[in-house]
Amino acid sequence: MMTSEDTISPEVALRIALATRVLSEVSVGEMIEALQDCVGDTINEDSLSRVTVASLKTAFGHTNQVDGEEDGEDGTTAEIAAWKEAVAILWGQNI
């Protein structure tokens, strides 16, 4: 959990907010918790560059593959695109 000594830069906060917006059913708080699961308590530009679609989905409890397969079912193209877009935003792309 982040402490009062940990601060998130405005750039990182923007990335998190925009990525959260792409994943419409996710709150900013849930996104921060998931990112901490992925990269640890320090969330900065460097740590966000290590987030992958698979690691983010796993942090949210989605165990299906990046291509959307889970128990023989395909995820929708829109869902897969949203996860990829969210990670691209976290990396600093598409902003």
MOPAC internal coordinates of N, CA, C and O (Angstrom, degrees):
PM7 1SCF
backbone

  N    0.0000 0     0.00 0     0.00 0    0    0    0
  C    1.4520 1     0.00 0     0.00 0    1    0    0
  C    1.5211 1   109.16 1     0.00 0    2    1    0
  O    1.2310 1   120.92 1   -38.58 1    3    2    1
  N    1.3235 1   115.84 1   141.42 1    3    2    1
  C    1.4578 1   120.36 1  -179.12 1    5    3    2
  C    1.5260 1   109.67 1   -72.35 1    6    5    3
  O    1.2310 1   121.09 1   -34.92 1    7    6    5
  N    1.3174 1   115.52 1   145.08 1    7    6    5
  C    1.4537 1   120.86 1   177.41 1    9    7    6
  C    1.5231 1   109.05 1  -105.68 1   10    9    7
  O    1.2310 1   120.69 1    -5.92 1   11   10    9
  N    1.3256 1   116.29 1   174.08 1   11   10    9
  C    1.4563 1   119.93 1   179.78 1   13   11   10
  C    1.5217 1   111.72 1   -65.15 1   14   13   11
  O    1.2310 1   120.80 1   159.78 1   15   14   13
  N    1.3471 1   116.07 1   -20.22 1   15   14   13
  C    1.4656 1   119.48 1   178.26 1   17   15   14
  C    1.5235 1   111.69 1   -77.74 1   18   17   15
  O    1.2310 1   120.35 1   156.63 1   19   18   17
  N    1.3401 1   116.94 1   -23.37 1   19   18   17
  C    1.4566 1   120.83 1   178.02 1   21   19   18
  C    1.5192 1   108.29 1   -82.20 1   22   21   19
  O    1.2310 1   120.86 1   -51.11 1   23   22   21
  N    1.3149 1   115.96 1   128.89 1   23   22   21
  C    1.4534 1   119.42 1   176.48 1   25   23   22
  C    1.5148 1   108.97 1  -124.99 1   26   25   23
  O    1.2310 1   121.34 1   -29.74 1   27   26   25
  N    1.2959 1   115.05 1   150.26 1   27   26   25
  C    1.4544 1   121.47 1   177.09 1   29   27   26
  C    1.5181 1   106.69 1  -107.11 1   30   29   27
  O    1.2310 1   120.65 1   -50.66 1   31   30   29
  N    1.3181 1   116.37 1   129.34 1   31   30   29
  C    1.4603 1   120.18 1  -179.67 1   33   31   30
  C    1.5321 1   109.72 1   -66.02 1   34   33   31
  O    1.2310 1   120.30 1   -22.46 1   35   34   33
  N    1.3245 1   117.04 1   157.54 1   35   34   33
  C    1.4632 1   119.82 1   177.40 1   37   35   34
  C    1.5273 1   112.85 1   -56.50 1   38   37   35
  O    1.2310 1   120.05 1   142.56 1   39   38   37
  N    1.3376 1   117.51 1   -37.44 1   39   38   37
  C    1.4685 1   121.67 1   178.82 1   41   39   38
  C    1.5279 1   110.60 1   -63.06 1   42   41   39
  O    1.2310 1   120.39 1   134.43 1   43   42   41
  N    1.3219 1   116.86 1   -45.57 1   43   42   41
  C    1.4657 1   121.23 1  -179.63 1   45   43   42
  C    1.5225 1   110.17 1   -67.60 1   46   45   43
  O    1.2310 1   119.91 1   139.43 1   47   46   45
  N    1.3161 1   117.78 1   -40.57 1   47   46   45
  C    1.4663 1   121.36 1   177.67 1   49   47   46
  C    1.5267 1   110.67 1   -60.41 1   50   49   47
  O    1.2310 1   120.30 1   138.41 1   51   50   49
  N    1.3301 1   117.02 1   -41.59 1   51   50   49
  C    1.4587 1   121.37 1   177.94 1   53   51   50
  C    1.5257 1   110.48 1   -62.85 1   54   53   51
  O    1.2310 1   120.24 1   134.52 1   55   54   53
  N    1.3218 1   117.14 1   -45.48 1   55   54   53
  C    1.4643 1   120.85 1   178.81 1   57   55   54
  C    1.5251 1   110.77 1   -58.59 1   58   57   55
  O    1.2310 1   120.66 1   134.33 1   59   58   57
  N    1.3214 1   116.34 1   -45.67 1   59   58   57
  C    1.4640 1   120.38 1  -179.15 1   61   59   58
  C    1.5246 1   110.60 1   -63.09 1   62   61   59
  O    1.2310 1   120.57 1   135.30 1   63   62   61
  N    1.3208 1   116.52 1   -44.70 1   63   62   61
  C    1.4693 1   120.36 1  -179.59 1   65   63   62
  C    1.5261 1   111.50 1   -62.91 1   66   65   63
  O    1.2310 1   120.23 1   135.15 1   67   66   65
  N    1.3236 1   117.16 1   -44.85 1   67   66   65
  C    1.4603 1   120.40 1  -179.30 1   69   67   66
  C    1.5235 1   111.85 1   -67.67 1   70   69   67
  O    1.2310 1   120.28 1   140.31 1   71   70   69
  N    1.3231 1   117.07 1   -39.69 1   71   70   69
  C    1.4642 1   120.41 1   177.87 1   73   71   70
  C    1.5194 1   110.49 1   -65.30 1   74   73   71
  O    1.2310 1   120.36 1   142.11 1   75   74   73
  N    1.3200 1   116.91 1   -37.89 1   75   74   73
  C    1.4599 1   121.33 1   178.05 1   77   75   74
  C    1.5224 1   110.57 1   -63.44 1   78   77   75
  O    1.2310 1   120.94 1   140.51 1   79   78   77
  N    1.3013 1   115.81 1   -39.49 1   79   78   77
  C    1.4614 1   120.98 1  -179.63 1   81   79   78
  C    1.5312 1   111.92 1   -62.71 1   82   81   79
  O    1.2310 1   120.79 1   145.28 1   83   82   81
  N    1.3310 1   116.10 1   -34.72 1   83   82   81
  C    1.4640 1   120.44 1   178.97 1   85   83   82
  C    1.5323 1   110.84 1   -66.49 1   86   85   83
  O    1.2310 1   120.85 1   143.61 1   87   86   85
  N    1.3286 1   115.97 1   -36.39 1   87   86   85
  C    1.4651 1   121.29 1   178.32 1   89   87   86
  C    1.5286 1   107.43 1   -94.88 1   90   89   87
  O    1.2310 1   120.59 1   -96.75 1   91   90   89
  N    1.2887 1   116.48 1    83.25 1   91   90   89
  C    1.4642 1   123.50 1  -166.63 1   93   91   90
  C    1.5292 1   115.77 1   -55.40 1   94   93   91
  O    1.2310 1   119.18 1   154.83 1   95   94   93
  N    1.2957 1   119.16 1   -25.17 1   95   94   93
  C    1.4609 1   120.40 1  -177.90 1   97   95   94
  C    1.5300 1   112.93 1   -94.39 1   98   97   95
  O    1.2310 1   120.52 1  -167.54 1   99   98   97
  N    1.3279 1   116.62 1    12.46 1   99   98   97
  C    1.4629 1   121.93 1  -175.87 1  101   99   98
  C    1.5272 1   109.31 1  -113.95 1  102  101   99
  O    1.2310 1   120.61 1   -43.15 1  103  102  101
  N    1.3356 1   116.45 1   136.85 1  103  102  101
  C    1.4645 1   120.63 1   175.25 1  105  103  102
  C    1.5283 1   109.34 1   -91.72 1  106  105  103
  O    1.2310 1   120.62 1   -16.40 1  107  106  105
  N    1.3169 1   116.41 1   163.60 1  107  106  105
  C    1.4670 1   120.69 1   178.07 1  109  107  106
  C    1.5324 1   110.10 1   -60.62 1  110  109  107
  O    1.2310 1   120.37 1   138.85 1  111  110  109
  N    1.3274 1   116.90 1   -41.15 1  111  110  109
  C    1.4616 1   120.46 1   178.56 1  113  111  110
  C    1.5164 1   112.31 1   -60.74 1  114  113  111
  O    1.2310 1   120.94 1   137.40 1  115  114  113
  N    1.3346 1   115.81 1   -42.60 1  115  114  113
  C    1.4654 1   119.98 1   177.68 1  117  115  114
  C    1.5233 1   110.98 1   -65.10 1  118  117  115
  O    1.2310 1   120.61 1   141.54 1  119  118  117
  N    1.3364 1   116.43 1   -38.46 1  119  118  117
  C    1.4612 1   120.11 1   178.48 1  121  119  118
  C    1.5228 1   110.58 1   -63.46 1  122  121  119
  O    1.2310 1   120.05 1   135.85 1  123  122  121
  N    1.3237 1   117.51 1   -44.15 1  123  122  121
  C    1.4691 1   120.70 1  -179.84 1  125  123  122
  C    1.5282 1   110.10 1   -63.18 1  126  125  123
  O    1.2310 1   120.04 1   137.53 1  127  126  125
  N    1.3246 1   117.53 1   -42.47 1  127  126  125
  C    1.4659 1   120.26 1   177.84 1  129  127  126
  C    1.5252 1   111.00 1   -62.09 1  130  129  127
  O    1.2310 1   120.25 1   137.39 1  131  130  129
  N    1.3235 1   117.12 1   -42.61 1  131  130  129
  C    1.4620 1   120.94 1   178.91 1  133  131  130
  C    1.5259 1   110.71 1   -64.43 1  134  133  131
  O    1.2310 1   120.50 1   138.42 1  135  134  133
  N    1.3348 1   116.65 1   -41.58 1  135  134  133
  C    1.4630 1   119.60 1   179.00 1  137  135  134
  C    1.5242 1   110.93 1   -64.42 1  138  137  135
  O    1.2310 1   120.36 1   142.71 1  139  138  137
  N    1.3307 1   116.91 1   -37.29 1  139  138  137
  C    1.4632 1   119.43 1   177.05 1  141  139  138
  C    1.5190 1   110.41 1   -64.64 1  142  141  139
  O    1.2310 1   119.97 1   144.63 1  143  142  141
  N    1.3197 1   117.66 1   -35.37 1  143  142  141
  C    1.4673 1   120.47 1   174.38 1  145  143  142
  C    1.5218 1   110.89 1   -63.71 1  146  145  143
  O    1.2310 1   120.71 1   143.83 1  147  146  145
  N    1.3293 1   116.25 1   -36.17 1  147  146  145
  C    1.4694 1   121.27 1  -177.93 1  149  147  146
  C    1.5292 1   112.77 1   -76.22 1  150  149  147
  O    1.2310 1   120.47 1   135.55 1  151  150  149
  N    1.3401 1   116.70 1   -44.45 1  151  150  149
  C    1.4726 1   119.84 1  -168.24 1  153  151  150
  C    1.5206 1   114.46 1  -122.82 1  154  153  151
  O    1.2310 1   119.79 1   176.28 1  155  154  153
  N    1.3136 1   118.00 1    -3.72 1  155  154  153
  C    1.4583 1   120.23 1  -176.83 1  157  155  154
  C    1.5216 1   110.53 1    96.16 1  158  157  155
  O    1.2310 1   121.37 1     6.21 1  159  158  157
  N    1.3213 1   114.99 1  -173.79 1  159  158  157
  C    1.4627 1   119.95 1  -173.82 1  161  159  158
  C    1.5175 1   114.47 1   -72.25 1  162  161  159
  O    1.2310 1   119.75 1   154.55 1  163  162  161
  N    1.3226 1   118.08 1   -25.45 1  163  162  161
  C    1.4553 1   120.78 1  -179.30 1  165  163  162
  C    1.5239 1   109.69 1   -88.34 1  166  165  163
  O    1.2310 1   121.44 1   -69.79 1  167  166  165
  N    1.3228 1   114.85 1   110.21 1  167  166  165
  C    1.4664 1   120.07 1   179.48 1  169  167  166
  C    1.5204 1   107.68 1  -107.96 1  170  169  167
  O    1.2310 1   121.36 1   -67.66 1  171  170  169
  N    1.3206 1   115.01 1   112.34 1  171  170  169
  C    1.4575 1   120.95 1   178.61 1  173  171  170
  C    1.5296 1   108.54 1  -143.90 1  174  173  171
  O    1.2310 1   120.19 1     2.41 1  175  174  173
  N    1.3245 1   117.24 1  -177.59 1  175  174  173
  C    1.4579 1   120.51 1  -177.30 1  177  175  174
  C    1.5245 1   111.62 1   -59.77 1  178  177  175
  O    1.2310 1   120.31 1   140.39 1  179  178  177
  N    1.3159 1   117.02 1   -39.61 1  179  178  177
  C    1.4673 1   120.65 1  -179.79 1  181  179  178
  C    1.5233 1   111.24 1   -65.84 1  182  181  179
  O    1.2310 1   120.45 1   134.03 1  183  182  181
  N    1.3261 1   116.75 1   -45.97 1  183  182  181
  C    1.4633 1   118.92 1  -178.43 1  185  183  182
  C    1.5251 1   111.34 1   -67.71 1  186  185  183
  O    1.2310 1   119.86 1   144.28 1  187  186  185
  N    1.3342 1   117.87 1   -35.72 1  187  186  185
  C    1.4644 1   119.98 1   177.98 1  189  187  186
  C    1.5239 1   111.53 1   -64.28 1  190  189  187
  O    1.2310 1   119.98 1   151.31 1  191  190  189
  N    1.3211 1   117.64 1   -28.69 1  191  190  189
  C    1.4643 1   120.60 1   179.95 1  193  191  190
  C    1.5263 1   111.97 1   -68.22 1  194  193  191
  O    1.2310 1   120.19 1   166.31 1  195  194  193
  N    1.3316 1   117.24 1   -13.69 1  195  194  193
  C    1.4691 1   121.21 1   179.66 1  197  195  194
  C    1.5251 1   112.95 1   -94.95 1  198  197  195
  O    1.2310 1   120.00 1   175.26 1  199  198  197
  N    1.3303 1   117.60 1    -4.74 1  199  198  197
  C    1.4623 1   121.18 1   179.29 1  201  199  198
  C    1.5238 1   109.12 1   -73.76 1  202  201  199
  O    1.2310 1   120.91 1   -43.73 1  203  202  201
  N    1.3234 1   115.87 1   136.27 1  203  202  201
  C    1.4647 1   121.07 1   175.59 1  205  203  202
  C    1.5234 1   108.51 1  -119.06 1  206  205  203
  O    1.2310 1   120.80 1   -14.80 1  207  206  205
  N    1.3178 1   116.08 1   165.20 1  207  206  205
  C    1.4576 1   119.88 1   176.60 1  209  207  206
  C    1.5267 1   109.49 1   -58.63 1  210  209  207
  O    1.2310 1   120.63 1   134.42 1  211  210  209
  N    1.3236 1   116.40 1   -45.58 1  211  210  209
  C    1.4686 1   120.18 1  -178.64 1  213  211  210
  C    1.5274 1   111.64 1   -62.66 1  214  213  211
  O    1.2310 1   119.90 1   136.33 1  215  214  213
  N    1.3341 1   117.80 1   -43.67 1  215  214  213
  C    1.4679 1   119.39 1  -178.19 1  217  215  214
  C    1.5285 1   111.19 1   -68.15 1  218  217  215
  O    1.2310 1   120.16 1   143.18 1  219  218  217
  N    1.3309 1   117.31 1   -36.82 1  219  218  217
  C    1.4561 1   120.40 1   179.63 1  221  219  218
  C    1.5293 1   110.35 1   -69.15 1  222  221  219
  O    1.2310 1   120.53 1   135.55 1  223  222  221
  N    1.3348 1   116.59 1   -44.45 1  223  222  221
  C    1.4598 1   119.75 1   178.50 1  225  223  222
  C    1.5264 1   110.86 1   -62.05 1  226  225  223
  O    1.2310 1   120.39 1   139.92 1  227  226  225
  N    1.3153 1   116.87 1   -40.08 1  227  226  225
  C    1.4606 1   120.80 1   178.18 1  229  227  226
  C    1.5213 1   110.82 1   -63.29 1  230  229  227
  O    1.2310 1   120.33 1   138.68 1  231  230  229
  N    1.3172 1   116.98 1   -41.32 1  231  230  229
  C    1.4685 1   121.17 1   178.76 1  233  231  230
  C    1.5272 1   111.65 1   -62.26 1  234  233  231
  O    1.2310 1   120.46 1   150.53 1  235  234  233
  N    1.3174 1   116.73 1   -29.47 1  235  234  233
  C    1.4589 1   121.24 1   177.10 1  237  235  234
  C    1.5268 1   112.42 1   -88.99 1  238  237  235
  O    1.2310 1   120.67 1  -178.91 1  239  238  237
  N    1.3278 1   116.33 1     1.09 1  239  238  237
  C    1.4549 1   119.90 1   178.05 1  241  239  238
  C    1.5153 1   114.44 1    86.25 1  242  241  239
  O    1.2310 1   120.31 1  -167.34 1  243  242  241
  N    1.3224 1   117.02 1    12.66 1  243  242  241
  C    1.4656 1   121.30 1   176.22 1  245  243  242
  C    1.5164 1   107.47 1   -92.82 1  246  245  243
  O    1.2310 1   120.83 1   -66.58 1  247  246  245
  N    1.3206 1   116.01 1   113.42 1  247  246  245
  C    1.4527 1   119.11 1  -175.87 1  249  247  246
  C    1.5116 1   113.46 1   -97.90 1  250  249  247
  O    1.2310 1   120.20 1   178.65 1  251  250  249
  N    1.3308 1   117.23 1    -1.35 1  251  250  249
  C    1.4531 1   118.49 1   179.97 1  253  251  250
  C    1.5251 1   110.81 1   -71.06 1  254  253  251
  O    1.2310 1   121.43 1   -19.65 1  255  254  253
  N    1.2923 1   114.87 1   160.35 1  255  254  253
  C    1.4576 1   121.71 1  -177.17 1  257  255  254
  C    1.5223 1   110.74 1   -69.07 1  258  257  255
  O    1.2310 1   120.92 1   -15.75 1  259  258  257
  N    1.3190 1   115.84 1   164.25 1  259  258  257
  C    1.4671 1   121.65 1   178.57 1  261  259  258
  C    1.5226 1   110.65 1   -57.93 1  262  261  259
  O    1.2310 1   120.41 1   146.91 1  263  262  261
  N    1.3380 1   116.82 1   -33.09 1  263  262  261
  C    1.4628 1   119.02 1  -178.82 1  265  263  262
  C    1.5242 1   112.33 1   -81.12 1  266  265  263
  O    1.2310 1   120.28 1  -177.72 1  267  266  265
  N    1.3290 1   117.08 1     2.28 1  267  266  265
  C    1.4477 1   120.44 1   172.99 1  269  267  266
  C    1.5162 1   115.25 1    94.13 1  270  269  267
  O    1.2310 1   119.51 1  -178.61 1  271  270  269
  N    1.3224 1   118.54 1     1.39 1  271  270  269
  C    1.4501 1   119.86 1  -177.84 1  273  271  270
  C    1.5150 1   110.90 1   -81.85 1  274  273  271
  O    1.2310 1   121.40 1   -50.76 1  275  274  273
  N    1.3050 1   114.92 1   129.24 1  275  274  273
  C    1.4536 1   121.05 1   173.25 1  277  275  274
  C    1.5151 1   106.96 1  -148.81 1  278  277  275
  O    1.2310 1   120.63 1   -61.82 1  279  278  277
  N    1.2975 1   116.40 1   118.18 1  279  278  277
  C    1.4588 1   121.05 1  -178.62 1  281  279  278
  C    1.5212 1   111.69 1    50.69 1  282  281  279
  O    1.2310 1   120.94 1  -138.68 1  283  282  281
  N    1.3195 1   115.81 1    41.32 1  283  282  281
  C    1.4568 1   120.92 1   176.26 1  285  283  282
  C    1.5187 1   115.07 1    81.86 1  286  285  283
  O    1.2310 1   119.66 1  -178.43 1  287  286  285
  N    1.3239 1   118.26 1     1.57 1  287  286  285
  C    1.4546 1   120.03 1  -179.65 1  289  287  286
  C    1.5248 1   110.01 1  -102.03 1  290  289  287
  O    1.2310 1   120.67 1   -38.09 1  291  290  289
  N    1.3040 1   116.32 1   141.91 1  291  290  289
  C    1.4502 1   121.30 1   178.64 1  293  291  290
  C    1.5237 1   110.06 1   -93.94 1  294  293  291
  O    1.2310 1   120.54 1   -44.69 1  295  294  293
  N    1.3338 1   116.58 1   135.31 1  295  294  293
  C    1.4633 1   120.58 1   171.72 1  297  295  294
  C    1.5126 1   108.31 1   -73.33 1  298  297  295
  O    1.2310 1   120.80 1   -22.05 1  299  298  297
  N    1.3176 1   116.08 1   157.95 1  299  298  297
  C    1.4550 1   118.14 1   179.88 1  301  299  298
  C    1.5211 1   109.71 1   -73.12 1  302  301  299
  O    1.2310 1   121.44 1   -26.18 1  303  302  301
  N    1.2848 1   114.85 1   153.82 1  303  302  301
  C    1.4572 1   120.35 1   177.80 1  305  303  302
  C    1.5262 1   110.50 1   -58.89 1  306  305  303
  O    1.2310 1   120.46 1   142.17 1  307  306  305
  N    1.3214 1   116.73 1   -37.83 1  307  306  305
  C    1.4703 1   121.04 1  -179.67 1  309  307  306
  C    1.5253 1   111.04 1   -65.15 1  310  309  307
  O    1.2310 1   119.81 1   138.89 1  311  310  309
  N    1.3324 1   117.97 1   -41.11 1  311  310  309
  C    1.4649 1   121.20 1   179.23 1  313  311  310
  C    1.5237 1   111.15 1   -63.99 1  314  313  311
  O    1.2310 1   120.93 1   134.76 1  315  314  313
  N    1.3094 1   115.83 1   -45.24 1  315  314  313
  C    1.4693 1   120.53 1   179.74 1  317  315  314
  C    1.5211 1   109.98 1   -63.21 1  318  317  315
  O    1.2310 1   120.45 1   136.18 1  319  318  317
  N    1.3248 1   116.74 1   -43.82 1  319  318  317
  C    1.4668 1   121.48 1   179.14 1  321  319  318
  C    1.5239 1   111.07 1   -61.89 1  322  321  319
  O    1.2310 1   120.04 1   142.29 1  323  322  321
  N    1.3327 1   117.52 1   -37.71 1  323  322  321
  C    1.4666 1   120.87 1  -179.69 1  325  323  322
  C    1.5243 1   110.67 1   -64.85 1  326  325  323
  O    1.2310 1   119.87 1   135.85 1  327  326  325
  N    1.3326 1   117.85 1   -44.15 1  327  326  325
  C    1.4756 1   120.48 1   178.25 1  329  327  326
  C    1.5238 1   110.49 1   -61.41 1  330  329  327
  O    1.2310 1   120.51 1   135.73 1  331  330  329
  N    1.3335 1   116.63 1   -44.27 1  331  330  329
  C    1.4672 1   120.71 1  -179.73 1  333  331  330
  C    1.5255 1   110.91 1   -64.85 1  334  333  331
  O    1.2310 1   120.24 1   139.73 1  335  334  333
  N    1.3261 1   117.14 1   -40.27 1  335  334  333
  C    1.4633 1   121.49 1   179.10 1  337  335  334
  C    1.5234 1   110.23 1   -65.30 1  338  337  335
  O    1.2310 1   120.30 1   137.64 1  339  338  337
  N    1.3246 1   117.03 1   -42.36 1  339  338  337
  C    1.4695 1   120.48 1   179.21 1  341  339  338
  C    1.5221 1   111.06 1   -60.00 1  342  341  339
  O    1.2310 1   120.18 1   135.91 1  343  342  341
  N    1.3152 1   117.25 1   -44.09 1  343  342  341
  C    1.4693 1   120.25 1   179.69 1  345  343  342
  C    1.5215 1   110.66 1   -67.34 1  346  345  343
  O    1.2310 1   119.77 1   139.78 1  347  346  345
  N    1.3187 1   118.04 1   -40.22 1  347  346  345
  C    1.4640 1   120.97 1   177.68 1  349  347  346
  C    1.5382 1   109.94 1   -59.67 1  350  349  347
  O    1.2310 1   120.32 1   139.04 1  351  350  349
  N    1.3178 1   117.00 1   -40.96 1  351  350  349
  C    1.4625 1   120.47 1   177.94 1  353  351  350
  C    1.5202 1   110.45 1   -64.90 1  354  353  351
  O    1.2310 1   120.12 1   136.73 1  355  354  353
  N    1.3229 1   117.37 1   -43.27 1  355  354  353
  C    1.4703 1   120.33 1   178.34 1  357  355  354
  C    1.5317 1   110.57 1   -60.00 1  358  357  355
  O    1.2310 1   120.29 1   147.47 1  359  358  357
  N    1.3289 1   117.05 1   -32.53 1  359  358  357
  C    1.4620 1   121.31 1   178.21 1  361  359  358
  C    1.5269 1   111.93 1   -75.90 1  362  361  359
  O    1.2310 1   119.90 1   169.27 1  363  362  361
  N    1.3234 1   117.80 1   -10.73 1  363  362  361
  C    1.4551 1   120.66 1  -179.01 1  365  363  362
  C    1.5069 1   113.92 1    98.54 1  366  365  363
  O    1.2310 1   120.30 1  -171.99 1  367  366  365
  N    1.3130 1   117.03 1     8.01 1  367  366  365
  C    1.4567 1   121.50 1   178.43 1  369  367  366
  C    1.5223 1   108.68 1   -94.29 1  370  369  367
  O    1.2310 1   120.85 1   -21.02 1  371  370  369
  N    1.3092 1   115.97 1   158.98 1  371  370  369
  C    1.4707 1   122.12 1   173.43 1  373  371  370
  C    1.5317 1   114.00 1    60.57 1  374  373  371
  O    1.2310 1   120.12 1  -152.48 1  375  374  373
  N    1.3239 1   117.38 1    27.52 1  375  374  373
  C    1.4708 1   118.55 1   176.70 1  377  375  374
  C    1.5120 1   109.39 1  -108.98 1  378  377  375
  O    1.2310 1   120.10 1   180.00 1  379  378  377

